[in-house]
Amino acid sequence: MTKQCCRLFLLLFFNLSALYGQFSIVSTEHMNLLYLGRPHEYIVPHLARCFTNSLEFEGQLFNYRPSEKTTVYLQDFSDYGNAGATAVPMNFIRMDLAPSDYVYETIPANERMNWVMNHEMVHIITSDQKTAGDHFYRSAFLGKVQDSAEDPISLFYAYLTNPRRLTPRWYTEGIAVFMETWLAGGLGRAQGAYDEMVFRSMVRDQTRFYNVVGLESEGTAIDFQVGANSYLYGTRFVSYLSYQYGPKKLLQWYMREPGSKRYFATQFKHVYGSELSTEWARWVEWEHRWQQANLDSIRRHPTTRYRPISDRALGSVSRGYYNAADHKLYTAVLYPGQVAHIASIDLTNGKLEKICEVKGPMLYTVTSLAYDPSSHMLFFTSDNSRWRDLNVVDINTGQSRRLIKDARIGDLAFNNADSSLWGVRHFNGISTLVRIPFPYREWNQIRSFPYGRDIFDIDISPDGALLTASMVEISGHQKLIKMVTAQADTFQLLFDFENSLPQSFVFSPDGKYLYGSSYYSGVSNIYRYNWDKQDMEVLSNTESGFFRPVPISDDSLLVMRYTGQGFVPSMIACQVPDRVSAITFLGTEISKKHPLVREWVLGSPARINVDSLTLSSKPYHSLHHLKLTSAYPIIQGYKNDAAIGYRTNFSDLIGAAGMQLSALYTPNPNIPENERFHLGLDVHYWQWRFRAGLNTTDFYDLFGPTKISRKGYSLQLEHNKSLIYDKPKTMDLNLSIKHYGGLETLPDYQNISAPYSRLNSMKLALDYQFIRKSLGAVDDEKGLRWRTIFSGVHVNREIFPRMYAHFDYGIPLAIDHSSIWVRSSAGYSFGDQNNAFANFFFGGFGNNWIDCASEKRYRDYFTFPGVPLNHFGGVNYGKVMVEWNLPPLRFRRLGFTSFYTRWMRTAVFASAMQTNFDAPKGSEPWPTFGVQRTLANIGLQADFRLVTLSRFDSTFSLGYAVAMEGDAFSKEFMISLKIL
């Protein structure tokens, strides 16, 4: 069996590289660029220029010299552009080719490859930069150490080799946004109207500012903008520092140079002479004065009066449509406490009714929405952060169905003249105008725009003759255009908004006007385009911001008014104000006070001679690029003793292939000599994984009752295949083959002795889940999950097959972030009930005192809190649990920047189970075979989420349960700290 497993492993592992060789790689002196072959070749020279241009300029600015190549992984797995970067274990940038989502000017509109590279290279440089001390530890550990839950000592090594990675997100994103703005000559979010609006509205509405700890513990979770708050607060704070103390000092805070401090907060005090929290409080006070001055400026002229429709903010909102017959607005909403959904809002009383859920919503836009008034249908997109599906929902019944899977079409508009649906498709970085005729099962290409020119926010006139759209040029120039639907191969300019975004322009019911919004004056106001006069006029002077206008009548508009909690539908009059007031931008004042930032303008990447970069493309194979990333000493547990040893880590450029090898020794002379040496090998290659071990060890065996380490050797080959990948809906197939030798106890049950020392097993598992949760949730809130497992054990020429299944179903309660779950499991083994290999075993919470597995171990089928581990068993069983998850308690400031508590959550559970259905009843503890056991328990568990050095999450858990079997009672108390 061992030889067969090894032969199978070698055959599969070394002959599948061609299957995953569809990527191409281009290398320069400082970059490895991976991309999807021919479809993306057109952008490769430009992207190589952008990388080189950013590295040269920013490297000089930060005094950075790269010691390794940066891998840039270009992909097209999303319909809207995004990116991310890390310097551990290797410098790596992941970026999308798709156009950006320009909504509300939350993203700059200038050429995206250039600005994304400027942004991400700041992350690489500020994280990878090293001092002599950092270099020493990187040399000692043969690289930058990636923290691993399997060996928690790696957390300490990670800090030694790369201290500036262990910082809050607002810190890293703040400097990246700040630099991206000035590298683009002032075009960016550090001088953006949206950022000004956010903080101006907070001051106006007296919204609480998050402190430096509360931003991460609470602000990025319960606020409707969630993670975007890191960008907003971080950018604003570093801009304030630059304004008050100068940009040179700001760079000094971020640079890792001789004499600098490892921890970012300590370095802040070293540079600025005050505590970070103290300066943060000063910024908040200054921000109130700054925004109050802007509010006073706006109020120099009469502001537009509005009438709120809803008594609560709706978080993010989509485009809205008015149903005049029912006096209702249809829009999609996304706010904390509720799953994203399309809603009907009664404009008479503000009552909101849910129509259907939106799978895969997007921040700010939620979904792309279009309305067919004749059939009373709404078209909408799902999977908005990946490849979008096109769907339709019947407003009357709430029944929805998918029309086109992976259509990649958004910015929907309905043509009432011929009942066709129009939209914009993103594919291979190109925007294409498409038409979808009835019955909406296929689309037709109308016109594709060249790279860098994108259209969005399209609308169609009531007579179906004209189509309007917002257009952004590669230079960042933005304009409102029109097309004739019958001849959409050309377009005409309606209005040039220069560097301001024309947002959500829609036709009036009579087709005489277009209504939309823009920051043209610095504040987002409502604008109206008159087709007869061919001019643009402003219709509001607001203190915060008006967006997404919907004509209600000739003299009234519904607008989405920005507040600190999200957008509120409000009514305004269609009246031209006397004057519209302007505001002062912080970025403008920075450039006036510190002209140095004007010198940071990055030249065009076109100046880079692409021929000098020696671009050469070839197929990418993971195994050819496997390299050592780090190596370091470790300590683990073997039974009740400690073993010391060494671990080495290997990885390819994108993490698709890797290997971990560990060798340890237990110096205790009381342990038999053949058990003192320990080896571990873990190899993964795309969907394949091979593991081998000799006298396996586990760090967490040093703490607590649960033991993973085992005497003997083991070999395992595993394959994972995704059958459905439509997040949050997934279905996975897992096949594993294992061989054990020299066994002392059963591999899965530490307290059960193995009757035989050699064992072969095979398992086939099918997992399905469709789980959802709302913004601000800390646990799953609704949905279902099931798992079916078929397995068999071959031992001493006998086969013990078994099958078991689990099913979970949850529903949310009326209380935000509270849910009820029913979790069930049943299993049947076909073997002899008097043989340990044929039995299932149950008992205990299962948590170690210090652990790395799920803190919610009581949900596993093999646990039963209230009795000891492996306390009872059977060849068949049935189990059901009811669990109530209470709303979490969030802490605004419980701790410090280096260590704080984010939240506490509590769950109450009760379960009952029976084993050996057809056997006589009994209550004898194991190892009594063949008796029926019927038990019940009730318990609770409280979990505290702890954060160390901004990046390391851990969970401290307390649990208590009482188990009952007949008249007998037993109890169990659990305390555990889960690391990472």
C-alpha positions, 0 to 999 in steps of 0.5 A: 500500500505504501509503495502504491501511494508513493507511486501514485503521488509521484505520477500525479505530482510531476506530470500535472505541471503542464495542466497548470502552465496556462500562465505566462511570465515576463521578467525584468531586472526587478520584476516577475510579471505573471499574466494569462497569456495572449489575452493580456499581452497587450498591457504587458509593456505598459505595465512593465514601464509603470512598475519600473517608473514607480520603483525608480522614483519611489525608491529614490524618495524612500532611499530604498534598494530592492534586494529581491524581485517583486512578483506582479500577478495580473488577473481578470477574475473580477469585473472591477479593478482591485489590488493588494500587496505584501512583502512576506514571504516575498514581494508580491503584488496582485492586481486586476485588469478590469476597470475601476469602480469610479462611484462617488469618486472613491477611486481616482479616474486617471490611468489605472495601471499607473496609479495602482502601481504607484499605490502598491509599490508604496506598500512594498517599499515601506514594508520591505525596507530594512535596517542592519538589524532586520537584515541580520534576522533575514539572513539568520532565518534565510528570508522574511518569515511568514507567520504560521499557526502551526508554529506560533514561534514564527510570530516572533520571527516575523516581527524580527524580519519584517516589523513594519508589516505588523501595522494597522491597515489605516497606517499602510493605506494612509501613506499609499493613498497620500503618495498616489495622489501627489505622484499623479500631480494631485489627482487622488483621494488625498485631495478628493471630494469624497474624503472631504464630504465624509469628514464634513458630514461627520462634523455636521451630524456630530458623528463620533470619530473613531480613536486610533484603537476603535477604528480597527476594533469597531470602525472597520466592522460596524460602519457601513463603509467597513474596511474603506474607513482604513483608507479614509482615516489613514489618508486624512491623518497622514495628510494632517501630519503633512500639513502640520509638520511637513511631508519630510517628517511624514516620510521619516515616520514611514522609512525604515532607516538606521536609528528608526524604531521597529514598532510604528507607534514607537517610531511615531513618538521618535519622529514627532515627539508625542504619543500617537493617540495624543496626536490623533486626538489633536487631529480630531480637534483640528478636523472639527475646526477645518470642516466647520470652516467649510460648513460656514463657507457653504452656508454663506449662501442659502442651502437646499432644504430637504425632506427625509423619506426614511427615518434611518440611513440605508448604508450603501444604495444602488440606482433607484427607480420610481413607480408612480402608480404605487408611489414607491422607490425601488433600490438596493441597500446594504447596511449593518445588521441586514443582508444586502437586498433590493427594497421597496420604499413607500415614499408616503411613510418611508416604510421599507419592504424587502423584495429579494436578497442580493448575492455578492453585493458591492460596497457603495453601489450594492448592485446594478439595477434596471426597471421594466415598468410594463412587466413590473420586473427588476433586473439586477446583478449578483457576484458584483465583486467577481464575474457578475451574473444577470438576474431578474426578480418579480417585484410582486412575488419576490421570486428571482431567477438567473438569466446569464451566468458570468455575464460580466455586465453591469451599469444596466439600463432598460429600453422601454421602446423595444424592451431590450436591456443595455449594459456595459461589459468588462472583459480583458480590461476593455469596456464594451457597450452591449444590448440584451434583447428579450428573453435576456439570455444572450447579449450583443456587442454594440461597441468596444472602447479602447483600453483606458476609455471607460463608460458607466452610468448609462441611461436610455431616453423614454423613446429609446432613441438616445443613450447617455453615459459618463465617460472617463478618458485615460488621462482622468478627464471625465465627461457626459456623452450621448449616443444614438441607440440606432448608431452607437458607433459614435458619441457626442459630448454633452458636457465636459466635467474636467476632473470631476465625475458626472454621476448617475445622470438619468432622463426625466420622464418627458425626456426633456432633461437629464438629472445627475450629480457631480463634485464640480463645485467641490461638493456633490450637488444635483445638476440638470441638463436641458436638452433644448438649451443644451446647457447644464445648471445646478439645482442644489447647494448642500452641506453634505452631498446629494447623489442618485437623483430620481425625478418624481414630478416636474418640481420635485426630485428624490435624492440620496443624501449622504450622512455618517451612517450612509445614504438617506432618501430625501426629497428636494425641490427642482429649484436653481439656487442663487449661488453654489458655495465652494469648499477648501481642500486639505490637499490644496492647502498642503501643496500651498504650505509645502510646495515640496509635494508638487515636486513629487509628480511622477513622469509618464511611464512612456519615458521608460525604454521598454527595450531596455527592460529585456522583456521575454515571455515564457510559460510559467510552471510553479515547480520551476520557480520553487524556492526557499523562503525561510528556515527557523528553529521550532519547538513542538510537543510529542505526547507529554514532552517537548521536541526541538528542531528546525523548519524550512519553507519553500514556495513558488512565486504565487503560492500555488506550490509549496513545501514545508519540511521539519525535523525535530528531536525529543531529548527525554531519555525516558522516551524509546529511542525509535520515537525521539526523532520526528520528521514532517513533510507537507507538499502542496501543488495547486489542488494536490497535497501530500503529507508524510510524518514520522512520530508526528509532533504538534506545538499545541500538544504542549498545552492541554488535554487534546493530543495530535502527536502520534507514534509511528509513520504516516503518508497521505495524498489528498486532492481537492476539487471545486465543483461549484465556486459561486461564493458564498455558494460553494461545493467541494469534493475532497479525496484522501488516501492515508497509510499509517504504520507503527500505530499506538492509538487511533489516528483520530481518537487519542484515547483509543488504543489501536488493536493493530499497528498498520492501517490504510484508509480512504475518505471521499467528502462532499461539502456544500454551503450557502452561508451569508452574514450581514455587515458587522457580523462576527459569525455566520447568520443564515443559510445552510451547510451540509457535508457527506462523507464516505470512508473506509479503513483497511486493517488486518485484511478487514475493511470497515466502511462507514458513511456519515453526514452533517446538516446545518441550517440557520436563520437570523433573528429580529435582533441584529447579528443574532441567529438560531442554528440547528446542527445535525449529524448522523453516521453508520459504520458497517463493521463489527461493533466490538472492534475499535476501528468500526466505532465513532467516538464522542466527547468533550469540548475538544479545545486545547488550552492553547490551540490553532483549530476552530474555537467553536469546536463544540459544533463538530460532530465528534465533540460532546461538551460535558463529558471527557474526550472519546467518552462514548462511542458506537457503530451508528449515531444520531445527533442534533444541536440547537445553537443561539448566537447572541449579538456581539459586544464590541469594544471601542477602546479596550487595550492599546495599539499593540494589543486590544480586544475587538469584540466578545460573542456568546453562544448558548447550545443544547444537544442530544444524541444516541449511539448504537440504536439497535443495541441494549441500553447502557451507561458504562464508559468506554471501552465497553462495546455494543451498548446504546447510549443516550445523552443530552447536554446544555452549555455556553461559550464566550469568545473574546477576539484579541489583536496583537501587533495589529495583524495577529488575531487570537481568540480567548474562549471560556466554555461550560457545559453540563451533560446528562445521561439518565439520572447521571450528570457531569460537567466540563469547563473549558478555557482556551486561547486560539492563536491565529 
